[in-house]
Amino acid sequence: MVNDPPVPALLWAQEMGHVVAGRARKLLLQFGVFFCTILLLLWVSVFLYGSFYYSYMPTVSHLSPVHFHYRTDCESSTSLLCSFPVANVTLAKGGRDRVLMYGQPYRVTLELELPESPVNQDLGMFLVTISCYTRGGRIISTSSRSVMLHYRSSLLQMLDTLVFSSLLLFGFAEQKQLLEVELYPEYRENSYVPTTGAIIEIHSKRIQMYGAYLRIHAHFTGLRYLLYNFPMTCAFVGVASNFTFLSVIVLFSYMQWVWGGIWPRQRLSLQVNIRNRKRSRKEVQRKISAHQPGPQGQEESPQLSPVTEDGESHANPPGTEGQLSEEEKTDQQPLSGEEELEPEASDGSGSWEDAALLTEANLAASGSAPAPETVGSSEPSAGSVRQRPICSSS
């Protein structure tokens, strides 16, 4: 019972199990490769879009604090300054990377935090000037704007103080105004003369302020406008476009590797053209040899054989027929591998040799007319028939 042969059904089940396991393993491997390829393409697509966005989109908004300095060594009242407040603001990140991008319009504004003090209320209008400079301190652009505090009556100030008294007591609110001075509505960077900094000056010796900030905001148009205002939609479209393009490239590469080419190359049979070309050359050479002049200017006749002194005509040597047949056979033999691979010129560039040979044949035929024999010539022509003199006995 132990040594009984296995049932054929059991063998078939084992074979089917091995086949199914092999196919499942193969499908699992293919699915793993496909999944890894999709992840790689997705990661590369996201990386390409992020690189494009980082290099194409400029700094949207740049906020830099403005620290004014002025003279204090003058002898004047405590409510007046000795000079106008002046601040120098650099327009470079870390001293190397510039904030402004070439050709991009920017809106440059100065934000002033001014307290609603009696001095500032009595200040009236004052002037704010900005001067942009390049390397070496050369001024390339200047702009001036006038500004003043917003008017608020004494009754409005009293009501505002009563309403926000609790917030004012605990320090959650302050009695101040934030003035936004637009210095440049559309400032464009010059690629030949880049802006490295700006000097801001307030033409007032009695102004009082909490702080000041220089804000540079970019005005986007076209593709940059879409990228800034619709970031998620543009990101989805950009990543999908990159993924589709890379997928097509990978698919074409896979088809080229598996099938040996999407459009299989058909071997062009050039053997017939090369044979015709060789035959035409042989015919031209035969015409030239047929029209080629003899030693004395007479044409050689391939059909007539000269008569010798013994009265016997020279027949073809016994090996001539065999040689001619061999030459004809060589003409009819298929070309070698190197000649078959020689391409036929499609524009007629290979026919110049035939034309040259035909020209030489025509010149030879026209210039090789047989020279007439002179009466007193002692030497017979090479092509004429030589006859034995017959002596007649009278």
Secondary structure, DSSP 8 states (H G I E B T S, - for coil): -TT----HHHHHHHHHHHHHHHHHHHHHHHHHHHHHHHHHHHHHHHHHHHHHHHHHS--SEEEEE---B----S---TTS-SS--EEEEE-EETTTEESS-BT-EEEEEEEEEEE--HHHHTT--EEEEEEEE-TTS-EEEEEEEEE------HHHHHHHHHHTHHHHHHTS--SEEEEEEEEEEEEEB-SSS---EEEEEEE-SS---SEEEEEEEE---THHHHHHH-HHHHHHHHHHHHHHHHHHHHHHHHHHHHHS-SS-------HHHHHHHHHHHHHHHHHHHHH-B-TTS-B--SS---B-TTS-B----TTHHHHHHHHHHHHHS---HHHHTS---TTSGGGHHHHHHHHHHHHHHHH-------TT--S--SSS----------
